[in-house]
Amino acid sequence: MKILPHTLVAIRYRLRNLDGHVLESILDKGPVHYIHGSGAVMPSLDDAILGMQPGETKTLLVSDNADQFFVDVVIDAVRTATEQEIKNNDFLNRYPDEHCGPDCIC
């Protein structure tokens, strides 16, 4: 299944600045889950992964206001979100505790 609006996406990523310095990485951890198009991730990232499928990896150049970043993404799973998940936006910004630490920007 491809990523489409209102699909539930499980994603791992590494965020780097333009100099290549790693700002955040969860490539070696479990994925985060969000509903595509819900506003949980940067809009430019949302747009860039549209149409990707589980197992795909990509390095993307995305922007957030005036800043640009490289994002290495791994799509772990994609499924249709239920009506209840969409209504409640159950997965908006839900990061497992082990992802966030002192240097994390989640």
Biopython code that builds the backbone (N, CA, C, O; Angstrom):
import numpy as np
from Bio.PDB.StructureBuilder import StructureBuilder

atoms = [
    (1, "MET", "N", (0.847, -1.173, 0.000)),
    (1, "MET", "CA", (0.000, 0.000, 0.000)),
    (1, "MET", "C", (0.894, 1.238, 0.000)),
    (1, "MET", "O", (1.888, 1.284, 0.725)),
    (2, "LYS", "N", (0.552, 2.224, -0.795)),
    (2, "LYS", "CA", (1.291, 3.478, -0.871)),
    (2, "LYS", "C", (0.762, 4.473, 0.154)),
    (2, "LYS", "O", (-0.386, 4.397, 0.590)),
    (3, "ILE", "N", (1.636, 5.412, 0.526)),
    (3, "ILE", "CA", (1.221, 6.484, 1.431)),
    (3, "ILE", "C", (0.279, 7.420, 0.682)),
    (3, "ILE", "O", (0.620, 7.964, -0.368)),
    (4, "LEU", "N", (-0.886, 7.591, 1.235)),
    (4, "LEU", "CA", (-1.914, 8.491, 0.713)),
    (4, "LEU", "C", (-2.451, 9.300, 1.888)),
    (4, "LEU", "O", (-2.200, 8.941, 3.039)),
    (5, "PRO", "N", (-3.180, 10.379, 1.632)),
    (5, "PRO", "CA", (-3.803, 11.085, 2.754)),
    (5, "PRO", "C", (-4.656, 10.130, 3.589)),
    (5, "PRO", "O", (-5.349, 9.264, 3.055)),
    (6, "HIS", "N", (-4.592, 10.302, 4.878)),
    (6, "HIS", "CA", (-5.354, 9.516, 5.850)),
    (6, "HIS", "C", (-4.894, 8.071, 5.956)),
    (6, "HIS", "O", (-5.665, 7.201, 6.362)),
    (7, "THR", "N", (-3.637, 7.807, 5.593)),
    (7, "THR", "CA", (-3.073, 6.495, 5.888)),
    (7, "THR", "C", (-2.236, 6.623, 7.147)),
    (7, "THR", "O", (-1.663, 7.676, 7.426)),
    (8, "LEU", "N", (-2.176, 5.546, 7.892)),
    (8, "LEU", "CA", (-1.350, 5.501, 9.085)),
    (8, "LEU", "C", (0.040, 5.061, 8.648)),
    (8, "LEU", "O", (0.196, 4.016, 8.017)),
    (9, "VAL", "N", (1.043, 5.856, 8.984)),
    (9, "VAL", "CA", (2.411, 5.614, 8.524)),
    (9, "VAL", "C", (3.301, 5.333, 9.722)),
    (9, "VAL", "O", (3.244, 6.045, 10.724)),
    (10, "ALA", "N", (4.120, 4.301, 9.621)),
    (10, "ALA", "CA", (5.173, 4.015, 10.594)),
    (10, "ALA", "C", (6.487, 4.358, 9.906)),
    (10, "ALA", "O", (6.825, 3.778, 8.874)),
    (11, "ILE", "N", (7.227, 5.304, 10.482)),
    (11, "ILE", "CA", (8.397, 5.848, 9.827)),
    (11, "ILE", "C", (9.569, 5.956, 10.816)),
    (11, "ILE", "O", (9.388, 6.280, 11.989)),
    (12, "ARG", "N", (10.769, 5.675, 10.303)),
    (12, "ARG", "CA", (11.999, 5.966, 11.038)),
    (12, "ARG", "C", (12.765, 6.993, 10.215)),
    (12, "ARG", "O", (12.622, 7.039, 8.994)),
    (13, "TYR", "N", (13.569, 7.809, 10.868)),
    (13, "TYR", "CA", (14.248, 8.875, 10.129)),
    (13, "TYR", "C", (15.516, 9.342, 10.836)),
    (13, "TYR", "O", (15.743, 9.070, 12.015)),
    (14, "ARG", "N", (16.327, 10.053, 10.065)),
    (14, "ARG", "CA", (17.480, 10.776, 10.595)),
    (14, "ARG", "C", (17.402, 12.178, 10.013)),
    (14, "ARG", "O", (17.287, 12.341, 8.798)),
    (15, "LEU", "N", (17.462, 13.191, 10.868)),
    (15, "LEU", "CA", (17.378, 14.587, 10.469)),
    (15, "LEU", "C", (18.776, 15.193, 10.554)),
    (15, "LEU", "O", (19.412, 15.148, 11.606)),
    (16, "ARG", "N", (19.256, 15.763, 9.440)),
    (16, "ARG", "CA", (20.585, 16.371, 9.396)),
    (16, "ARG", "C", (20.482, 17.797, 8.877)),
    (16, "ARG", "O", (19.609, 18.111, 8.069)),
    (17, "ASN", "N", (21.387, 18.665, 9.350)),
    (17, "ASN", "CA", (21.426, 20.000, 8.782)),
    (17, "ASN", "C", (22.177, 19.942, 7.454)),
    (17, "ASN", "O", (22.652, 18.878, 7.057)),
    (18, "LEU", "N", (22.285, 21.061, 6.775)),
    (18, "LEU", "CA", (22.916, 21.071, 5.453)),
    (18, "LEU", "C", (24.403, 20.748, 5.500)),
    (18, "LEU", "O", (24.984, 20.371, 4.482)),
    (19, "ASP", "N", (25.030, 20.891, 6.672)),
    (19, "ASP", "CA", (26.433, 20.517, 6.846)),
    (19, "ASP", "C", (26.595, 19.029, 7.141)),
    (19, "ASP", "O", (27.719, 18.537, 7.238)),
    (20, "GLY", "N", (25.490, 18.312, 7.282)),
    (20, "GLY", "CA", (25.530, 16.881, 7.548)),
    (20, "GLY", "C", (25.501, 16.506, 9.016)),
    (20, "GLY", "O", (25.501, 15.321, 9.349)),
    (21, "HIS", "N", (25.476, 17.502, 9.911)),
    (21, "HIS", "CA", (25.426, 17.229, 11.349)),
    (21, "HIS", "C", (24.067, 16.616, 11.713)),
    (21, "HIS", "O", (23.023, 17.178, 11.382)),
    (22, "VAL", "N", (24.085, 15.472, 12.388)),
    (22, "VAL", "CA", (22.846, 14.793, 12.778)),
    (22, "VAL", "C", (22.194, 15.551, 13.931)),
    (22, "VAL", "O", (22.793, 15.732, 14.992)),
    (23, "LEU", "N", (20.964, 15.987, 13.706)),
    (23, "LEU", "CA", (20.190, 16.697, 14.722)),
    (23, "LEU", "C", (19.325, 15.745, 15.534)),
    (23, "LEU", "O", (19.085, 15.963, 16.722)),
    (24, "GLU", "N", (18.868, 14.701, 14.887)),
    (24, "GLU", "CA", (18.000, 13.717, 15.533)),
    (24, "GLU", "C", (17.993, 12.458, 14.682)),
    (24, "GLU", "O", (17.998, 12.528, 13.453)),
    (25, "SER", "N", (17.981, 11.306, 15.346)),
    (25, "SER", "CA", (17.915, 10.055, 14.589)),
    (25, "SER", "C", (17.175, 8.994, 15.383)),
    (25, "SER", "O", (17.430, 8.787, 16.570)),
    (26, "ILE", "N", (16.254, 8.328, 14.703)),
    (26, "ILE", "CA", (15.577, 7.162, 15.288)),
    (26, "ILE", "C", (15.705, 5.974, 14.337)),
    (26, "ILE", "O", (14.882, 5.059, 14.371)),
    (27, "LEU", "N", (16.732, 5.986, 13.492)),
    (27, "LEU", "CA", (16.912, 4.882, 12.547)),
    (27, "LEU", "C", (17.156, 3.561, 13.263)),
    (27, "LEU", "O", (16.779, 2.507, 12.752)),
    (28, "ASP", "N", (17.783, 3.599, 14.439)),
    (28, "ASP", "CA", (18.091, 2.378, 15.176)),
    (28, "ASP", "C", (17.066, 2.063, 16.252)),
    (28, "ASP", "O", (17.298, 1.201, 17.100)),
    (29, "LYS", "N", (15.928, 2.759, 16.222)),
    (29, "LYS", "CA", (14.871, 2.546, 17.212)),
    (29, "LYS", "C", (13.594, 2.153, 16.492)),
    (29, "LYS", "O", (13.574, 2.027, 15.267)),
    (30, "GLY", "N", (12.547, 1.964, 17.244)),
    (30, "GLY", "CA", (11.262, 1.655, 16.635)),
    (30, "GLY", "C", (10.695, 2.870, 15.924)),
    (30, "GLY", "O", (11.075, 4.000, 16.231)),
    (31, "PRO", "N", (9.796, 2.656, 14.983)),
    (31, "PRO", "CA", (9.234, 3.769, 14.223)),
    (31, "PRO", "C", (8.253, 4.602, 15.040)),
    (31, "PRO", "O", (7.721, 4.158, 16.057)),
    (32, "VAL", "N", (8.034, 5.819, 14.565)),
    (32, "VAL", "CA", (6.945, 6.642, 15.081)),
    (32, "VAL", "C", (5.774, 6.459, 14.120)),
    (32, "VAL", "O", (5.967, 6.144, 12.946)),
    (33, "HIS", "N", (4.577, 6.658, 14.620)),
    (33, "HIS", "CA", (3.364, 6.478, 13.825)),
    (33, "HIS", "C", (2.615, 7.796, 13.754)),
    (33, "HIS", "O", (2.538, 8.531, 14.738)),
    (34, "TYR", "N", (2.070, 8.087, 12.600)),
    (34, "TYR", "CA", (1.245, 9.282, 12.451)),
    (34, "TYR", "C", (0.289, 9.079, 11.287)),
    (34, "TYR", "O", (0.496, 8.217, 10.432)),
    (35, "ILE", "N", (-0.756, 9.887, 11.271)),
    (35, "ILE", "CA", (-1.714, 9.853, 10.174)),
    (35, "ILE", "C", (-1.260, 10.872, 9.142)),
    (35, "ILE", "O", (-1.134, 12.059, 9.442)),
    (36, "HIS", "N", (-1.014, 10.401, 7.923)),
    (36, "HIS", "CA", (-0.496, 11.257, 6.862)),
    (36, "HIS", "C", (-1.485, 12.384, 6.574)),
    (36, "HIS", "O", (-2.679, 12.151, 6.390)),
    (37, "GLY", "N", (-0.965, 13.596, 6.540)),
    (37, "GLY", "CA", (-1.804, 14.762, 6.287)),
    (37, "GLY", "C", (-2.398, 15.373, 7.542)),
    (37, "GLY", "O", (-3.188, 16.313, 7.452)),
    (38, "SER", "N", (-2.032, 14.856, 8.723)),
    (38, "SER", "CA", (-2.626, 15.335, 9.977)),
    (38, "SER", "C", (-1.903, 16.538, 10.560)),
    (38, "SER", "O", (-2.383, 17.140, 11.520)),
    (39, "GLY", "N", (-0.758, 16.897, 9.996)),
    (39, "GLY", "CA", (0.021, 18.000, 10.551)),
    (39, "GLY", "C", (1.042, 17.555, 11.569)),
    (39, "GLY", "O", (1.666, 18.391, 12.222)),
    (40, "ALA", "N", (1.230, 16.248, 11.721)),
    (40, "ALA", "CA", (2.170, 15.730, 12.710)),
    (40, "ALA", "C", (3.627, 15.884, 12.291)),
    (40, "ALA", "O", (4.516, 15.893, 13.143)),
    (41, "VAL", "N", (3.881, 16.005, 11.003)),
    (41, "VAL", "CA", (5.239, 16.190, 10.508)),
    (41, "VAL", "C", (5.281, 17.440, 9.636)),
    (41, "VAL", "O", (4.241, 17.980, 9.256)),
    (42, "MET", "N", (6.494, 17.894, 9.324)),
    (42, "MET", "CA", (6.638, 19.074, 8.473)),
    (42, "MET", "C", (5.874, 18.859, 7.167)),
    (42, "MET", "O", (5.962, 17.784, 6.575)),
    (43, "PRO", "N", (5.132, 19.858, 6.715)),
    (43, "PRO", "CA", (4.376, 19.706, 5.468)),
    (43, "PRO", "C", (5.254, 19.294, 4.279)),
    (43, "PRO", "O", (4.812, 18.523, 3.427)),
    (44, "SER", "N", (6.481, 19.797, 4.215)),
    (44, "SER", "CA", (7.348, 19.427, 3.094)),
    (44, "SER", "C", (7.748, 17.953, 3.166)),
    (44, "SER", "O", (7.943, 17.320, 2.129)),
    (45, "LEU", "N", (7.873, 17.399, 4.373)),
    (45, "LEU", "CA", (8.150, 15.964, 4.512)),
    (45, "LEU", "C", (6.918, 15.167, 4.124)),
    (45, "LEU", "O", (7.019, 14.168, 3.413)),
    (46, "ASP", "N", (5.760, 15.602, 4.586)),
    (46, "ASP", "CA", (4.497, 14.957, 4.224)),
    (46, "ASP", "C", (4.380, 14.858, 2.699)),
    (46, "ASP", "O", (4.062, 13.798, 2.160)),
    (47, "ASP", "N", (4.642, 15.974, 2.014)),
    (47, "ASP", "CA", (4.546, 16.000, 0.554)),
    (47, "ASP", "C", (5.575, 15.082, -0.096)),
    (47, "ASP", "O", (5.271, 14.397, -1.072)),
    (48, "ALA", "N", (6.789, 15.067, 0.445)),
    (48, "ALA", "CA", (7.888, 14.323, -0.172)),
    (48, "ALA", "C", (7.718, 12.808, -0.090)),
    (48, "ALA", "O", (8.199, 12.086, -0.963)),
    (49, "ILE", "N", (7.038, 12.318, 0.950)),
    (49, "ILE", "CA", (6.904, 10.859, 1.074)),
    (49, "ILE", "C", (5.591, 10.329, 0.498)),
    (49, "ILE", "O", (5.360, 9.120, 0.484)),
    (50, "LEU", "N", (4.743, 11.225, 0.027)),
    (50, "LEU", "CA", (3.488, 10.795, -0.590)),
    (50, "LEU", "C", (3.781, 9.796, -1.704)),
    (50, "LEU", "O", (4.606, 10.068, -2.577)),
    (51, "GLY", "N", (3.133, 8.675, -1.684)),
    (51, "GLY", "CA", (3.320, 7.654, -2.704)),
    (51, "GLY", "C", (4.380, 6.617, -2.376)),
    (51, "GLY", "O", (4.498, 5.618, -3.086)),
    (52, "MET", "N", (5.165, 6.829, -1.302)),
    (52, "MET", "CA", (6.160, 5.823, -0.922)),
    (52, "MET", "C", (5.453, 4.589, -0.365)),
    (52, "MET", "O", (4.290, 4.647, 0.035)),
    (53, "GLN", "N", (6.175, 3.483, -0.347)),
    (53, "GLN", "CA", (5.625, 2.214, 0.117)),
    (53, "GLN", "C", (6.494, 1.634, 1.225)),
    (53, "GLN", "O", (7.655, 2.018, 1.365)),
    (54, "PRO", "N", (5.943, 0.711, 2.016)),
    (54, "PRO", "CA", (6.742, 0.065, 3.048)),
    (54, "PRO", "C", (8.013, -0.542, 2.452)),
    (54, "PRO", "O", (7.999, -1.141, 1.377)),
    (55, "GLY", "N", (9.110, -0.365, 3.191)),
    (55, "GLY", "CA", (10.400, -0.879, 2.747)),
    (55, "GLY", "C", (11.211, 0.136, 1.960)),
    (55, "GLY", "O", (12.419, -0.035, 1.797)),
    (56, "GLU", "N", (10.575, 1.181, 1.473)),
    (56, "GLU", "CA", (11.304, 2.197, 0.717)),
    (56, "GLU", "C", (12.109, 3.087, 1.648)),
    (56, "GLU", "O", (11.705, 3.360, 2.778)),
    (57, "THR", "N", (13.252, 3.531, 1.153)),
    (57, "THR", "CA", (14.089, 4.495, 1.856)),
    (57, "THR", "C", (14.414, 5.625, 0.883)),
    (57, "THR", "O", (14.497, 5.416, -0.327)),
    (58, "LYS", "N", (14.594, 6.818, 1.431)),
    (58, "LYS", "CA", (14.906, 7.974, 0.610)),
    (58, "LYS", "C", (15.644, 8.999, 1.442)),
    (58, "LYS", "O", (15.458, 9.085, 2.655)),
    (59, "THR", "N", (16.485, 9.775, 0.778)),
    (59, "THR", "CA", (17.057, 10.958, 1.397)),
    (59, "THR", "C", (16.393, 12.150, 0.736)),
    (59, "THR", "O", (16.411, 12.287, -0.487)),
    (60, "LEU", "N", (15.810, 13.005, 1.553)),
    (60, "LEU", "CA", (15.029, 14.135, 1.060)),
    (60, "LEU", "C", (15.602, 15.438, 1.570)),
    (60, "LEU", "O", (16.186, 15.486, 2.653)),
    (61, "LEU", "N", (15.440, 16.478, 0.805)),
    (61, "LEU", "CA", (15.737, 17.832, 1.257)),
    (61, "LEU", "C", (14.401, 18.479, 1.545)),
    (61, "LEU", "O", (13.593, 18.687, 0.640)),
    (62, "VAL", "N", (14.167, 18.798, 2.812)),
    (62, "VAL", "CA", (12.889, 19.387, 3.210)),
    (62, "VAL", "C", (13.140, 20.716, 3.907)),
    (62, "VAL", "O", (14.247, 20.993, 4.370)),
    (63, "SER", "N", (12.096, 21.533, 3.971)),
    (63, "SER", "CA", (12.245, 22.830, 4.631)),
    (63, "SER", "C", (11.150, 23.024, 5.657)),
    (63, "SER", "O", (10.041, 22.507, 5.527)),
    (64, "ASP", "N", (11.495, 23.784, 6.677)),
    (64, "ASP", "CA", (10.571, 24.143, 7.734)),
    (64, "ASP", "C", (10.772, 25.631, 7.973)),
    (64, "ASP", "O", (11.720, 26.029, 8.649)),
    (65, "ASN", "N", (9.898, 26.446, 7.431)),
    (65, "ASN", "CA", (10.046, 27.902, 7.426)),
    (65, "ASN", "C", (11.329, 28.259, 6.679)),
    (65, "ASN", "O", (11.443, 27.947, 5.494)),
    (66, "ALA", "N", (12.287, 28.894, 7.325)),
    (66, "ALA", "CA", (13.509, 29.332, 6.646)),
    (66, "ALA", "C", (14.615, 28.282, 6.673)),
    (66, "ALA", "O", (15.625, 28.451, 5.991)),
    (67, "ASP", "N", (14.457, 27.212, 7.433)),
    (67, "ASP", "CA", (15.498, 26.195, 7.572)),
    (67, "ASP", "C", (15.286, 25.048, 6.602)),
    (67, "ASP", "O", (14.154, 24.682, 6.285)),
    (68, "GLN", "N", (16.393, 24.488, 6.138)),
    (68, "GLN", "CA", (16.348, 23.301, 5.289)),
    (68, "GLN", "C", (17.100, 22.182, 5.981)),
    (68, "GLN", "O", (18.071, 22.417, 6.701)),
    (69, "PHE", "N", (16.639, 20.964, 5.753)),
    (69, "PHE", "CA", (17.218, 19.787, 6.383)),
    (69, "PHE", "C", (17.271, 18.650, 5.386)),
    (69, "PHE", "O", (16.476, 18.593, 4.448)),
    (70, "PHE", "N", (18.224, 17.734, 5.597)),
    (70, "PHE", "CA", (18.198, 16.456, 4.916)),
    (70, "PHE", "C", (17.496, 15.494, 5.855)),
    (70, "PHE", "O", (17.772, 15.473, 7.054)),
    (71, "VAL", "N", (16.600, 14.708, 5.315)),
    (71, "VAL", "CA", (15.910, 13.693, 6.108)),
    (71, "VAL", "C", (16.079, 12.365, 5.391)),
    (71, "VAL", "O", (15.643, 12.193, 4.253)),
    (72, "ASP", "N", (16.724, 11.427, 6.082)),
    (72, "ASP", "CA", (16.821, 10.055, 5.587)),
    (72, "ASP", "C", (15.631, 9.321, 6.176)),
    (72, "ASP", "O", (15.528, 9.199, 7.396)),
    (73, "VAL", "N", (14.730, 8.829, 5.338)),
    (73, "VAL", "CA", (13.512, 8.190, 5.835)),
    (73, "VAL", "C", (13.459, 6.717, 5.443)),
    (73, "VAL", "O", (13.929, 6.311, 4.380)),
    (74, "VAL", "N", (12.878, 5.945, 6.333)),
    (74, "VAL", "CA", (12.574, 4.537, 6.096)),
    (74, "VAL", "C", (11.101, 4.364, 6.397)),
    (74, "VAL", "O", (10.647, 4.671, 7.499)),
    (75, "ILE", "N", (10.357, 3.874, 5.426)),
    (75, "ILE", "CA", (8.933, 3.612, 5.635)),
    (75, "ILE", "C", (8.797, 2.170, 6.095)),
    (75, "ILE", "O", (9.082, 1.241, 5.340)),
    (76, "ASP", "N", (8.360, 1.985, 7.338)),
    (76, "ASP", "CA", (8.231, 0.642, 7.892)),
    (76, "ASP", "C", (6.884, 0.007, 7.596)),
    (76, "ASP", "O", (6.810, -1.190, 7.321)),
    (77, "ALA", "N", (5.821, 0.794, 7.649)),
    (77, "ALA", "CA", (4.487, 0.233, 7.417)),
    (77, "ALA", "C", (3.530, 1.346, 7.012)),
    (77, "ALA", "O", (3.712, 2.508, 7.375)),
    (78, "VAL", "N", (2.519, 0.967, 6.261)),
    (78, "VAL", "CA", (1.463, 1.880, 5.841)),
    (78, "VAL", "C", (0.160, 1.096, 5.864)),
    (78, "VAL", "O", (0.087, -0.018, 5.345)),
    (79, "ARG", "N", (-0.860, 1.678, 6.464)),
    (79, "ARG", "CA", (-2.179, 1.052, 6.409)),
    (79, "ARG", "C", (-3.232, 2.143, 6.428)),
    (79, "ARG", "O", (-2.957, 3.275, 6.827)),
    (80, "THR", "N", (-4.414, 1.807, 6.005)),
    (80, "THR", "CA", (-5.517, 2.756, 6.040)),
    (80, "THR", "C", (-5.877, 3.044, 7.485)),
    (80, "THR", "O", (-6.069, 2.122, 8.277)),
    (81, "ALA", "N", (-5.968, 4.312, 7.827)),
    (81, "ALA", "CA", (-6.398, 4.692, 9.178)),
    (81, "ALA", "C", (-7.899, 4.467, 9.302)),
    (81, "ALA", "O", (-8.648, 4.645, 8.341)),
    (82, "THR", "N", (-8.321, 4.079, 10.483)),
    (82, "THR", "CA", (-9.761, 3.904, 10.712)),
    (82, "THR", "C", (-10.418, 5.271, 10.838)),
    (82, "THR", "O", (-9.748, 6.272, 11.093)),
    (83, "GLU", "N", (-11.713, 5.303, 10.659)),
    (83, "GLU", "CA", (-12.453, 6.562, 10.821)),
    (83, "GLU", "C", (-12.257, 7.132, 12.215)),
    (83, "GLU", "O", (-12.137, 8.345, 12.382)),
    (84, "GLN", "N", (-12.225, 6.267, 13.208)),
    (84, "GLN", "CA", (-12.030, 6.709, 14.596)),
    (84, "GLN", "C", (-10.643, 7.321, 14.772)),
    (84, "GLN", "O", (-10.513, 8.350, 15.437)),
    (85, "GLU", "N", (-9.604, 6.719, 14.196)),
    (85, "GLU", "CA", (-8.249, 7.268, 14.287)),
    (85, "GLU", "C", (-8.168, 8.640, 13.619)),
    (85, "GLU", "O", (-7.529, 9.556, 14.137)),
    (86, "ILE", "N", (-8.817, 8.770, 12.474)),
    (86, "ILE", "CA", (-8.814, 10.051, 11.777)),
    (86, "ILE", "C", (-9.566, 11.097, 12.596)),
    (86, "ILE", "O", (-9.095, 12.223, 12.757)),
    (87, "LYS", "N", (-10.728, 10.725, 13.107)),
    (87, "LYS", "CA", (-11.544, 11.662, 13.888)),
    (87, "LYS", "C", (-10.797, 12.131, 15.133)),
    (87, "LYS", "O", (-10.796, 13.323, 15.441)),
    (88, "ASN", "N", (-10.160, 11.204, 15.851)),
    (88, "ASN", "CA", (-9.467, 11.530, 17.091)),
    (88, "ASN", "C", (-8.021, 11.953, 16.869)),
    (88, "ASN", "O", (-7.359, 12.446, 17.782)),
    (89, "ASN", "N", (-7.536, 11.752, 15.631)),
    (89, "ASN", "CA", (-6.129, 11.999, 15.316)),
    (89, "ASN", "C", (-5.253, 11.327, 16.371)),
    (89, "ASN", "O", (-4.336, 11.934, 16.926)),
    (90, "ASP", "N", (-5.564, 10.050, 16.632)),
    (90, "ASP", "CA", (-4.941, 9.291, 17.709)),
    (90, "ASP", "C", (-3.412, 9.286, 17.682)),
    (90, "ASP", "O", (-2.779, 9.141, 18.728)),
    (91, "PHE", "N", (-2.822, 9.439, 16.518)),
    (91, "PHE", "CA", (-1.379, 9.270, 16.422)),
    (91, "PHE", "C", (-0.633, 10.587, 16.249)),
    (91, "PHE", "O", (0.569, 10.576, 15.982)),
    (92, "LEU", "N", (-1.310, 11.714, 16.393)),
    (92, "LEU", "CA", (-0.667, 13.008, 16.218)),
    (92, "LEU", "C", (0.452, 13.185, 17.234)),
    (92, "LEU", "O", (0.212, 13.216, 18.441)),
    (93, "ASN", "N", (1.674, 13.300, 16.732)),
    (93, "ASN", "CA", (2.856, 13.555, 17.558)),
    (93, "ASN", "C", (3.026, 12.556, 18.696)),
    (93, "ASN", "O", (3.476, 12.936, 19.776)),
    (94, "ARG", "N", (2.686, 11.319, 18.487)),
    (94, "ARG", "CA", (2.866, 10.303, 19.515)),
    (94, "ARG", "C", (4.228, 9.645, 19.312)),
    (94, "ARG", "O", (4.408, 8.838, 18.400)),
    (95, "TYR", "N", (5.170, 9.990, 20.159)),
    (95, "TYR", "CA", (6.508, 9.422, 20.101)),
    (95, "TYR", "C", (6.712, 8.544, 21.327)),
    (95, "TYR", "O", (6.430, 8.970, 22.447)),
    (96, "PRO", "N", (7.196, 7.329, 21.128)),
    (96, "PRO", "CA", (7.499, 6.501, 22.295)),
    (96, "PRO", "C", (8.550, 7.189, 23.162)),
    (96, "PRO", "O", (9.402, 7.910, 22.641)),
    (97, "ASP", "N", (8.501, 6.978, 24.468)),
    (97, "ASP", "CA", (9.426, 7.622, 25.403)),
    (97, "ASP", "C", (10.884, 7.405, 25.041)),
    (97, "ASP", "O", (11.705, 8.298, 25.248)),
    (98, "GLU", "N", (11.223, 6.250, 24.511)),
    (98, "GLU", "CA", (12.627, 5.963, 24.241)),
    (98, "GLU", "C", (13.191, 6.801, 23.093)),
    (98, "GLU", "O", (14.406, 6.820, 22.894)),
    (99, "HIS", "N", (12.340, 7.491, 22.336)),
    (99, "HIS", "CA", (12.833, 8.315, 21.238)),
    (99, "HIS", "C", (13.359, 9.661, 21.705)),
    (99, "HIS", "O", (14.252, 10.232, 21.079)),
    (100, "CYS", "N", (12.825, 10.159, 22.777)),
    (100, "CYS", "CA", (13.157, 11.527, 23.172)),
    (100, "CYS", "C", (14.176, 11.538, 24.291)),
    (100, "CYS", "O", (14.053, 10.824, 25.286)),
    (101, "GLY", "N", (15.171, 12.356, 24.101)),
    (101, "GLY", "CA", (16.218, 12.538, 25.102)),
    (101, "GLY", "C", (16.598, 13.998, 25.132)),
    (101, "GLY", "O", (15.895, 14.829, 24.557)),
    (102, "PRO", "N", (17.690, 14.331, 25.787)),
    (102, "PRO", "CA", (18.060, 15.737, 25.928)),
    (102, "PRO", "C", (18.348, 16.451, 24.615)),
    (102, "PRO", "O", (18.153, 17.663, 24.524)),
    (103, "ASP", "N", (18.803, 15.736, 23.604)),
    (103, "ASP", "CA", (19.123, 16.375, 22.318)),
    (103, "ASP", "C", (18.025, 16.198, 21.280)),
    (103, "ASP", "O", (18.198, 16.582, 20.123)),
    (104, "CYS", "N", (16.920, 15.632, 21.675)),
    (104, "CYS", "CA", (15.836, 15.334, 20.736)),
    (104, "CYS", "C", (14.943, 16.556, 20.564)),
    (104, "CYS", "O", (14.695, 17.294, 21.518)),
    (105, "ILE", "N", (14.462, 16.763, 19.340)),
    (105, "ILE", "CA", (13.575, 17.893, 19.116)),
    (105, "ILE", "C", (12.127, 17.462, 18.938)),
    (105, "ILE", "O", (11.314, 18.231, 18.426)),
    (106, "CYS", "N", (11.795, 16.252, 19.351)),
    (106, "CYS", "CA", (10.414, 15.803, 19.253)),
    (106, "CYS", "C", (9.691, 16.205, 20.476)),
    (106, "CYS", "O", (8.499, 15.926, 20.608)),
]
sb = StructureBuilder()
sb.init_structure("model")
sb.init_model(0)
sb.init_chain("A")
sb.init_seg("    ")
for serial, (resi, resn, name, xyz) in enumerate(atoms, 1):
    if name == "N":
        sb.init_residue(resn, " ", resi, " ")
    sb.init_atom(name, np.array(xyz, "f"), 0.0, 1.0, " ", f" {name:<3s}", serial, name[0])
structure = sb.get_structure()
